[in-house]
Amino acid sequence: MMTRVDPGLQAEAARAFAPHAVVIGAGLGGLAAAMRLGAKGYRVTVLDRLDGPGGRGSAIWQDGHRFDLGPTIVTVPQVFRELWAACGRDFDKDVTLKSLDPFYQIRWPDGSHFNATSSDEGMRAEVARLSPGDLAGYDKFLEDSRKRYDFGFEDLGKRPMNKLLELIQVLPKFGMLRADRSVYAHAARRVKDERLRMALSFHPLFIGGDPFRVTSMYILVSHLEKEYGVHCALGGVAAIAKAMAGVIEDQGGIVRQGVEVDEILVRDGTAAGVKLTGGDVITADVVVSNADAGHTYTHLLRHTKKRRWTNARLKRSRWSMSLFVWYFGTKGTQDKWKDVGQHTILNGPRYGELVKDIFRKGVLAKDMSLYVHRPTVTDPSAAPKGDDTFYALSPVPHLGHDAAEWGEITEEYRKSVQDMLEAELLPGLGDHLSTSMCFTPETFRDRYLSPFGTGFSLEPRIFQSAWFRPHNISEEVKNLYLAGAGTHPGAGLPGVVASADVMAQLVPDAETVRTR
C-alpha cells in the first residue's frame, strides 16, 4: 500500500538539501538578492549587524516618533511588484503605497517656489509661472528624459554589464544621447531660468552624484517621476524591508540580525563562506555581499589579493557626498505649518558653488540647502497623536576631505539647520521641539561601514557606471556576487532592487549547483 507524503514535508526536505547562499547585509539590495536566490531554489541565510532589516532604509523609534533613516519615497513601484512576482507573491498585499501629489516643493530664498506634480498640465503651469519662455525647452527636456529612461533604465539598468564587449556595444548609443554632457549642462541647454535649471538637474543628489559632473543619462528621473509618480509606503521604507524579510522567511530562508561578517572566506580563488566577528564560520555555495563595494574589497577580502579593486584604486575613486541628518519630533503641530508638505527642498543662496564645495573642494560651507521630510502629512502613525515627525537633510563633504571634526561641531551645525528652518519654513520650531537626534558622516561610517562615511557609495560618474562600476559578479573571486548601491546599476531604491535582479541573472540555478 502506497503511503502519501505530505507535499509540505517534501518541500521542506528539498530545501534542507538545497545549495546554501549567504547574503551579507540586510539592506534593500541584500533583501532583494535573498528573495531572488530563494526563488531560484537556494537555501538562504542573511546576516546583518543592525537590529532590524533595511540598512539605510530602516527606522528608529524614539519617544513615539518613527524616524525613517534614509530613503523616503518610492519612485518605480513596479520594481518591487516584479520582485514579489518572481517569488510568487503580490507586493500590494504586503505593502500599502500612497501616491503623493505634489511630489515635493522646491523653495528659493527669493520666496519663489516650484511644485512638482503628477499631471503634465500641472507641471507645464508651474514652468510657465516661473518662466513662460522656457515652456518649449521644458517639453524638449521631457522628451530627452524619456529617451534616456528607455535606454538607461529599462535596458542598460536591467542587464549585466560585467563584460567589456557589453560596454563597447552600447558606446554608440551613449554618444548619440550625449552621455558625456552633465545633467546640469543638459538642463541649461533646454531652459534659461536658473531656478528651472536647478529643478531639472538636482536629482543626482538623491543618489550621491554631483549634477554638474554626472552623466546626463540621469535626467531619466524626470520621465520616471512623470510616468510612475512618487509614492510613500505606510510605515515608511522600513515597512517594505520588513515585508521583504517576511518573504525570505516564508521561502524557508533565515534573516539573522545583530551578527557581523568580518571576512569572506576564499578557498582556491572561490568564495566558500564567511567568518563572523565572533569567530564562527558559515559555509556557503554562493556568497552575495550587500556591504558597500568598497568595504567588501578593502575589508571583507583583505586577505585576498585583488587585481582590479585594490585598496589604492578604491582610495583614488570618486565617492559620493555624505549627509548630515537631523531627526526631530514636534509637539502639537499637526495643524501647524499648513503650507509644508511631505517633501520640501529648501535652497540656500548658492547652487553650483555649494555643490562644488561639497564634492570637489571638500569644504563645509556656512550656507546650506536642505531636504525636509514630514511623513506625518500622509502617515500619522509616525508620531504621537497631534504631533509631527521630521527630518532635515543637508549634503556635506565625505570624511575623506577632512572638512570638519563632527564630534565637536554636531550641535553647532544642528543649530544652524534649525535656524534656517525657523527662518524660512517652520517659524516657531524651537517652541515645539520634543525629541531629537543627529546622523553625521561619522554615523554613516560606523553604522553602515560606508567608506569615508559616504551616503551612496561610489559617485555615479560616467567612468564609475555600468562596466566601470564594481560588477555584480566579482572580478576578484569566483562564486562571489554583489548587490546594492556600489554595484551596477547604482544607488537609489530602484537601483539597488534592480542590482539584485541583475545579480540573479548571473547566479546559476540551485539545481545546476546541486548537480555540479
N, C-alpha and C positions, 0 to 999 in steps of 0.2 A: 504494500500500500504506500502511495506517494505521500510524503509529508510536505505540507505547504509552508514555504519560508516567507516570513514577513518581509515585504519589499523594503520597509524602513531599515530593518536589520541588515539586509543585503547592501543597501546604500551606505550604511554606517561602516560595515566591514570593508567595502571597497575603498571608502575614504581613508580608513586606517592604513591601508597598504598603498595609498597614492603617493607619488613623489612629494617631497616636502619643500615648500618655498618659505623663506624667511624674508619679511619686509622690515627694513629698518626705518622707523618713523611712522607715526600715525597722523601726519599732515594729510591734507586733502588729496595730494598726489599719491601718497603711500596707501591711503584707504582705497582710492580708486584702483590702484595697482593690485591690491589684495583682492578686491571684488573681481577684477578681470582674471586673476590667477585662479580664484575659486571656480569661476565659470569655465575655465579651461581644464578643470579636474584636479587641481593641486590641493594638497592639504596645506593650509596657510597659517603661519604664525606671524603676527605683527608685534613688534617690540618698540616701545616708546617711553621716553624718560619723563614725560609730563604726567599729570594726574588724571587727564581725560583726553579723548581724541580730538583731532582738529588742527594741532600745531598752531600756526599763526591764525587759523580760523576758529580757535577755541574761545572760551569765555571765562571770565572770573566774576563770581558773585561777591558783592561787598555791601553790607548794610542794606540789603534788599534790592540793590541795583545790579543788573546784568550788564557787565562791560564786555562788549564784543571787541576782542583784542585786535583783530585785523580787518579782513575784507567785510564789507557791509552790504554789498549789492550783488545780485545775480543777473548777469547780462545776456547769457546764452543758455537758457534753461534746457534746451534740447540736448546739451552735452551730458547733463545729469539724466535726462529721460533715456537717452541711448545707453548710458552706463547701466541703469537699472534694468532696461530691457534685455541687455546682454546676460543678465543674471536671472532672467525670467520673472522680473518684478516690475511693479508700477510705481514710479517715483512719486506721482501725485497722491498716492495712497499713504505714503510715508512722510511726506514733507508738504507743508502748505506755503505756497508762494503768494505774495500780494504785489500787484502791479503798482508802480509809482508814477504819478503824473502831477506836477513836473518831476523829472528825474532828479534834478538838482537846480539850484540857483547860483549863478556867479555874480558876485558883487565887486565893484571897484571903488576906490577911495573918493571918486568924484560924485558918488551917490547913484550912479547908473547901475543897471543890473541886466542879466540875461537869464531867462527861464528856459531850460532845455526840456522840451515836451515831447509827447508821443505822436503828435499829429504833424503832418507836413505843413498844413496851413498855419498851425501854431508856431512852428519853427521859422517859417518864412516871415510871419508877422513880427517875430522877435528881431530877426535880422533887419527888416525894414524899419523898425522902430529905432534901432541904433544907427543904421547906415543904409538908407534906401538904395544908394548907388551900388551896393555890394550884392544885391539880390541875384543878379545873373552869375556873378562869380561864385556865390554860395551854391547855386544849382550845379555848376560845373564841379565844385568840390565834392558834392554828394555823389556825383557820377564817378569821379575819381576814386572815391572811397569804396563804392560798390565793386569796381573792378579789382581793387586790391583785396577786398574781402573774399571775392570769388577765388582768387589765386592764393592769397596768403593764408587764409583761414580754412576754407573748405577743401583746398588741395594740399598745399605745402604743409599746413599745420596738422594734417591728419595722416601723414605718411612718414615713414622713417627717412632720415637724412644722414645716415651713417656711412654712405659710400660716396666717394668723390665724384663718380660718374653722375650720381643723382643731382649733385650741385651743378656740374657742368651742363647738364641737360636743361636746367631752369635759368641759366645765366641770361640767355636772350630775353626771356620774359622779365627778368629783373631790370634789364637795360631798357626795355620798352616802357616799363612802368616807372622809370627813373627812381629806382631804389637807392641811388647814390645821393639823392636830394633828401634833406632833413624834413621832418614833419612840419616844423615852423616855416621853413623855406617854401614848402609847397602851399601851405595856407596863405603865406604872404603873396604868392603869385596869383591867388584867386580873389582875395579880399584886401581892401586898403585900410579899413578901420582897425587900429591896434587892439581894441577890445575884442573884436571878432577874430583877429589873428590868434589871440590868446585862447578864446573859447573853442576854436577849432584845432588847437595844437597842444593843449596841456595834457591830453590823455596818456601819453607815455609815462607821465609821472606816476600813474596808477600801477605801473609795472616796473618802476625803478629806472626809467630812461630819461635822458636829457632831450627835451623836444627840439633843441637846436642842433643835436648831433645824431639822434637815432634815425634810422631809415624811414622814409615817407611811407613805407608799407603799412606803418602803424596808424595811418589815417583811416584804416579799415574800421576802427572803433566807431566812427560816426555812422557808418552804414549798419553796423552791428546793433547800435542803440536804436536806430530808426526801424530796423526790420524786426527786432525781437523785444524791444522795450527794456526797461530796467525794473527789476523786481527785488523785493526783500523776502527773506524766509521768516515766518513767525517763529520766534525762539532764536533768531539770529543764524548766522552761518554755522554756529555750534550745533544747532538742531540738525543741519544737514550732515555734519560729521557724526553725530550720534546715530542717525539713521543708517549711515554707511557702515558703521561698526556693527549695527544690528544685522545688516545683510550678511556681513562676513561671518558672524556667529551662526546665523541661520544656515549658511553654507557648510558649517562644520569647522570653520576657522576659529582661531584664538586671537584676541587682542589683549596684550599684556601691557598695562600702564605701570609707570614707576620703575622701569628697568632700562638701563642704558647700555647700548652696544659700544664697546671700546675698540673692537678690531674686527675686520673681515678676515677670516682665516683663508689662506690661499695654499693650495697643495698642487704642485706641478703646474703652476700657472692657471689653476682653476679655483674659483670660489667654492669652498667646501662647507662653509658655515660661519658662525660669528662667535666671538667671545664677549661676555658681559663684563662690566666693570668689577663685579664681584668674583670673576674668575670662571664662572660657569660657561660651558661650551654647548652650543646648539648647532648640530649638523644640518645641512640643507643640500638639496639637489640644485636649487636655484636661489640666489640672493638678489634682492632688489633694495637699492638704497634710495630712500626718500630724504635722507640727510642732505644738506647743501652739497652740491657737487665739489665745492672747494674743501669742505670738511671731509667728504668721502675720500678724496685723493690725498690730502695732506695728513689726515689723522687716522682714519679707519684703515687705510692702506699704507701706513707709514713704514711698515717692514717689507713692502713690496716695491721693487724697482719699477719706476714709471718711464715710459718713452715720450709720451705727449704731455700729459698733465702733471708735470713736475712741479715741485714747490716754487721754483724760480719762475716758471711760466705763469702760475696762478697768481703769484705776488705782483707781477707786472701787468696782469689783466686789468681791464676797466670794470670796476664794481659799481653797483647801483648805490644811490644815496641811502642814508639811514633816516631814522624818523625820531622825532620827539612827540610823544602822545600823552596828553593829559586827559585822564578819565575822571569824570566828576558827576555827582548827583546834586540835584537841587530840590528844595522843599517847597511844596505848594505852588508849583509853577505850571501845572498842566494847562491852565487857561491864560498863561502869560506868554509874551513874545509870539503873538499870533502870526506874525509875518515870517517866522523862522520855521522852515520845513524840515524834512528828514535829512537832507544833504545840502550844505551850503559851502561854496568855495569863496573864501574871503581874501581878496587880493590885497597885498601891500602896495606901496608906491612903485615898486620895480617888478618887472617880469624877467626879461632877458638877463639883466645884470645879477639878479638874485639867483637865477638858475646857474649862471656862471660861477658865482661864489660857492654854491653848493657842490657842483660837480667838478669844476676844473681848478678853481683857486683853493678849494678846501677851507673856506673861511666861514665862521659862524657869524652871519650878519646880524646887525642890530634890528633891522626890519625883518618881516616875515610875511608869508601867506599861509592861510590855514584852511584845512578841510574839516568841516564841522559836521558831526553825525549826531542826530537826535532820534533814536529808534522809537521812542515813546509816541511819536506822531502817529505811527501805524501799529505799534505793538506795545500797548500799555503795560504788558506783563514784565517789561524790562525795568520797571521801577515800582516802588510802593504807590498805592492809590493816591492820585493827586499830585505826584511828584514827577520828575523828569530824570532821564539819564542822557549824558552827553559824552562825546569825546572830541577833542580838538587836536588835529594832527599837523605838525609842522615839519616839512622836509628839511633835513640838516646834513652836513657832510658826514661820511662814514669815518670810523675811528682811524683808518689809515692816514688821514690827513692831520691828525693830532690838533684838531681845531678847538677843542675845549676839554677841560677837566670836569666831566659830568658829575663826578662825586661832589664837587664843590659848588657848581653853578645850577644844579637842577631846580632848586626852589626859586632862584632869581629868574631863570628862564620861564618857569611856570607862571610866575607873577607877570612877566611880560606878555605871555599868552592871554592871561586873564584881563590885563589892561586893554589889550586890543579888542577882546570880545566885549568888554563892558562899554568901550567907546563906540564900537561900530555894529554890534549885533545883539548883545544881551545886556541892556542897561540894568544896573542894579544887581548884577550877578552875585557880587560878593555878599549881599544880604541874604541870599537864598542857598548858598553852598552848604551841603550836608555831609558829603563824603568825597574823597579824592585819592587818586594815585597816579603815578607817572611811569612811563616807559621811556628810557633813554637809549642811545646806541649801545650802551653797555648792557642793557637788559636784552637787546636783540642778540648780542654776542653770547651772553651767559645762558639765557633761556632757550634759545633756538640753535646755539652753536653755529651762528652765522659768521662767516669770515668778515672781519672788520666791523661787525655789528650792522651789516647791511640789511635793508628791509626786503630786498628782492633778488639776492644773489648777483650773478654777473649782469652787467648792464646790457640791454639788448641792442647793441650797435650792430651794424651790418656784418662786421668781421667777428662778431660774437653771437651770431644767429645761425640757425639751420646747421649745415655741416660744420661750421666753425665753433659751434657750442659743444660742450661735452655730450657725447652721444647717448642715446637711450640704451644701447648695448655697449658695454665698456670696451674702450680701445686697449685697456691695460690687462684685464683679467677675464678669462672665459667664465661663463655662467653668472656673470655679474651684470645687472641691469640698473638703470637709473630712471627715476620718476620725480617730477617736481619742478620748481621754478628754475633750477640751474641747468636743466637739460632742454632738449627740443620738445615743444616749440617755445616754451618760456614761461614767464610769471603771469599772475592773474588767475582767477578761478577757472575760466575756460581753458587757459594754457596748461595748468597743472593737471586738470582732469584729462585733457587731450594727451598729455605726455604718457599717461597710463595706457591709453588706447594704442599709441604708437609702440610702447614697450610690449604690449600683448601681441602685437603683430610680429615681434622678433623672438619671443619666447616660444620654444616648441611646446606642443600639446603634451599634457601629462602622460598620455598613453605612449607617445613617442619616447619620452624619457624613461618610462617604466620598462618598455621593451629593450631600450638600449642598455 
